Amino acid sequence: MALASLGIRTAYWELSDQPTKDAHMRRILTLAATLVATLLFALPASAGVSGPAFYADGGVYRTVGTPTDLSGTGAPASSFDTIWDIADQMNVAEAAPGDRDYNGGRWMVHALDYSDYDAVLDAGDLNHNGVLDSTQEVEAAIDAGVAADGGVVRSFVCPVIPLPRGR
């Protein structure tokens, strides 16, 4: 009894409850750590990393989608590279990393207007691989009169990542 009046019994019960509180806290921390790890691994995938996205100089590239919009910023057109938005195939970019005139992923998207995709390919597919995959081929279709520059539809920033050959 004298010990209880000194608070030893209370301390005993608090200490005996401690393993239960510690176990509960460990479970909460483990759950929180698992949730954080899951989110960290999921974020790169949801950040917009693409598969094959567009052609440049005959090669295939992917990108990481970013929520940027540079329309109306007043930046000069020369600070952007052109991507041709082509409805029936992957888009075509005029530059890519390694090109001397590459602007680091600042893009001005131009619509390629046409009414007959087969005519566009007949006039523009200079290497006969079934798609337009370079600016030269897009320009050949425009020069032949079967396609036209529909103007700028969007300006944005996104990185460019070459896909390994054969993918």
C-alpha positions in Angstrom: 0.0 0.0 0.0 2.7 2.4 0.8 4.1 1.9 -2.8 0.7 2.7 -4.3 0.5 5.9 -2.4 3.9 6.8 -3.8 2.6 6.3 -7.4 4.5 3.1 -8.1 1.4 1.2 -9.0 0.3 3.9 -11.5 3.8 3.8 -13.0 3.5 0.0 -13.3 0.2 0.2 -15.2 1.5 3.0 -17.5 4.6 0.9 -18.2 2.5 -2.3 -18.8 0.3 -0.4 -21.4 3.4 1.0 -23.2 4.1 -2.1 -25.4 0.5 -1.8 -26.7 0.9 1.9 -27.4 4.3 1.3 -29.1 3.0 -1.5 -31.2 0.1 0.6 -32.3 2.4 3.5 -33.1 4.8 1.2 -35.1 1.8 0.0 -37.1 0.7 3.6 -37.9 4.3 4.6 -38.8 4.7 1.5 -41.0 1.4 2.3 -42.8 2.4 5.9 -43.3 5.9 4.9 -44.6 4.3 2.4 -47.0 1.8 5.1 -48.2 4.6 7.6 -48.8 6.8 5.0 -50.6 3.8 4.0 -52.8 3.1 7.7 -53.7 6.8 8.4 -54.5 7.0 5.4 -56.9 3.6 6.2 -58.5 4.4 9.9 -59.1 6.9 9.5 -61.9 4.4 7.3 -63.8 1.6 9.8 -63.3 3.8 12.8 -64.1 3.3 12.1 -67.8 6.2 10.0 -69.0 5.1 8.8 -72.4 5.9 5.9 -74.6 6.6 6.8 -78.3 5.3 10.3 -78.7 6.7 12.0 -81.8 9.2 11.8 -84.6 12.2 14.1 -85.1 14.9 13.6 -87.8 13.5 10.2 -88.5 13.9 9.0 -84.9 11.2 8.3 -82.3 11.1 10.2 -79.1 9.2 10.2 -75.9 8.6 13.0 -73.4 7.4 14.0 -70.0 4.1 15.9 -70.0 4.3 19.1 -68.1 1.5 21.5 -67.2 3.0 24.5 -68.9 1.4 26.9 -71.2 3.6 29.5 -72.9 0.9 30.9 -75.1 0.6 34.7 -74.8 4.0 35.1 -73.1 5.4 37.3 -75.8 8.4 35.1 -76.3 9.8 35.3 -79.8 8.9 32.5 -82.2 12.6 31.8 -82.6 12.8 30.7 -79.0 10.6 27.7 -79.8 10.9 24.6 -82.0 8.0 23.5 -84.1 6.0 20.3 -83.6 3.6 19.5 -86.3 0.3 18.1 -85.0 -0.7 15.5 -87.5 -4.1 13.8 -86.9 -3.4 10.4 -88.5 0.0 9.6 -87.0 2.5 10.7 -84.3 3.5 14.3 -84.4 6.7 15.5 -86.0 9.2 17.8 -84.4 11.7 20.0 -86.2 14.5 19.5 -83.7 15.7 17.2 -81.0 18.5 17.0 -78.4 21.8 17.1 -80.1 20.6 19.3 -83.0 22.4 22.7 -83.0 19.2 24.6 -83.3 17.3 22.7 -80.5 15.7 25.1 -78.1 15.7 22.9 -75.0 12.1 21.6 -75.2 10.2 24.8 -75.8 7.6 23.9 -78.4 5.2 25.8 -80.6 2.6 23.3 -82.0 1.4 23.9 -85.5 -1.6 22.0 -86.9 -1.1 20.3 -90.2 -4.3 20.7 -92.2 -5.1 18.3 -94.9 -8.1 16.4 -96.3 -6.5 13.3 -97.7 -3.8 11.5 -95.5 -2.9 9.1 -98.4 -2.1 12.2 -100.6 0.0 13.6 -97.8 2.0 10.4 -97.6 2.3 10.2 -101.4 3.8 13.6 -101.5 5.7 13.8 -98.3 6.9 10.3 -97.3 10.3 10.7 -98.9 11.8 7.6 -97.3 8.7 5.5 -98.1 8.3 4.1 -94.5 4.6 4.8 -94.3 4.7 8.0 -92.1 6.0 11.5 -92.1 8.9 11.4 -89.7 10.9 14.5 -90.4 10.3 18.2 -91.0 11.5 17.8 -94.5 8.7 15.3 -95.2 6.1 17.7 -93.7 7.5 20.5 -95.8 7.3 18.3 -98.9 3.6 17.7 -98.3 3.0 21.4 -97.8 5.1 22.3 -100.9 3.1 19.8 -103.0 -0.2 21.6 -101.9 -1.8 18.6 -100.2 -1.3 20.0 -96.7 -1.1 23.4 -95.1 0.1 25.0 -91.9 -3.0 25.5 -89.8 -1.2 27.9 -87.5 -0.1 27.7 -83.9 -2.5 25.8 -81.6 -0.4 25.7 -78.4 3.0 26.6 -76.9 4.6 24.7 -74.0 7.7 23.2 -72.5 8.5 19.5 -72.2 11.7 17.5 -72.2 12.6 15.2 -75.1 13.9 11.7 -74.5 15.1 9.5 -77.4 13.8 6.0 -77.5 16.3 3.3 -78.1 16.4 2.1 -81.7 14.1 -0.8 -82.4 11.4 0.2 -79.8 
